[in-house]
């Protein structure tokens, strides 16, 4: 997995 995946997950939590 890439580190970006973690960032995307955080963004998803903020969006959803």
MOPAC internal coordinates of N, CA, C and O (Angstrom, degrees):
PM7 1SCF
backbone

  N    0.0000 0     0.00 0     0.00 0    0    0    0
  C    1.4714 1     0.00 0     0.00 0    1    0    0
  C    1.5246 1   109.67 1     0.00 0    2    1    0
  O    1.2310 1   121.49 1   -28.91 1    3    2    1
  N    1.2923 1   114.75 1   151.09 1    3    2    1
  C    1.4663 1   118.45 1   179.27 1    5    3    2
  C    1.5242 1   110.32 1   -96.70 1    6    5    3
  O    1.2310 1   120.99 1   -22.07 1    7    6    5
  N    1.3102 1   115.72 1   157.93 1    7    6    5
  C    1.4682 1   119.86 1   179.54 1    9    7    6
  C    1.5219 1   109.33 1   -62.71 1   10    9    7
  O    1.2310 1   120.76 1   148.43 1   11   10    9
  N    1.3345 1   116.15 1   -31.57 1   11   10    9
  C    1.4636 1   120.41 1  -179.57 1   13   11   10
  C    1.5211 1   110.80 1   -58.26 1   14   13   11
  O    1.2310 1   120.94 1   149.62 1   15   14   13
  N    1.3234 1   115.80 1   -30.38 1   15   14   13
  C    1.4647 1   119.75 1   179.69 1   17   15   14
  C    1.5239 1   110.36 1   -56.89 1   18   17   15
  O    1.2310 1   120.76 1   140.05 1   19   18   17
  N    1.3200 1   116.16 1   -39.95 1   19   18   17
  C    1.4710 1   120.11 1   179.73 1   21   19   18
  C    1.5200 1   109.81 1   -64.99 1   22   21   19
  O    1.2310 1   120.63 1   138.43 1   23   22   21
  N    1.3229 1   116.39 1   -41.57 1   23   22   21
  C    1.4607 1   120.08 1  -179.89 1   25   23   22
  C    1.5184 1   110.06 1   -63.69 1   26   25   23
  O    1.2310 1   120.83 1   138.10 1   27   26   25
  N    1.3221 1   116.01 1   -41.90 1   27   26   25
  C    1.4648 1   120.82 1   179.52 1   29   27   26
  C    1.5223 1   109.72 1   -61.99 1   30   29   27
  O    1.2310 1   120.88 1   138.79 1   31   30   29
  N    1.3255 1   115.92 1   -41.21 1   31   30   29
  C    1.4663 1   119.96 1   179.70 1   33   31   30
  C    1.5243 1   110.17 1   -61.57 1   34   33   31
  O    1.2310 1   120.48 1   137.44 1   35   34   33
  N    1.3204 1   116.69 1   -42.56 1   35   34   33
  C    1.4676 1   120.06 1   179.53 1   37   35   34
  C    1.5217 1   110.02 1   -63.15 1   38   37   35
  O    1.2310 1   120.41 1   137.69 1   39   38   37
  N    1.3093 1   116.82 1   -42.31 1   39   38   37
  C    1.4718 1   120.92 1   179.86 1   41   39   38
  C    1.5186 1   109.79 1   -63.62 1   42   41   39
  O    1.2310 1   120.63 1   138.62 1   43   42   41
  N    1.3361 1   116.40 1   -41.38 1   43   42   41
  C    1.4686 1   120.18 1   179.61 1   45   43   42
  C    1.5200 1   110.03 1   -61.10 1   46   45   43
  O    1.2310 1   120.20 1   140.63 1   47   46   45
  N    1.3163 1   117.22 1   -39.37 1   47   46   45
  C    1.4707 1   120.10 1   179.43 1   49   47   46
  C    1.5271 1   109.66 1   -63.67 1   50   49   47
  O    1.2310 1   120.54 1   142.53 1   51   50   49
  N    1.3246 1   116.58 1   -37.47 1   51   50   49
  C    1.4688 1   120.03 1   179.95 1   53   51   50
  C    1.5248 1   110.48 1   -70.94 1   54   53   51
  O    1.2310 1   120.60 1   138.61 1   55   54   53
  N    1.3410 1   116.46 1   -41.39 1   55   54   53
  C    1.4656 1   120.49 1  -179.15 1   57   55   54
  C    1.5199 1   110.82 1   -71.38 1   58   57   55
  O    1.2310 1   121.09 1   135.52 1   59   58   57
  N    1.3371 1   115.52 1   -44.48 1   59   58   57
  C    1.4672 1   119.46 1  -178.75 1   61   59   58
  C    1.5194 1   109.63 1  -101.10 1   62   61   59
  O    1.2310 1   120.10 1   180.00 1   63   62   61

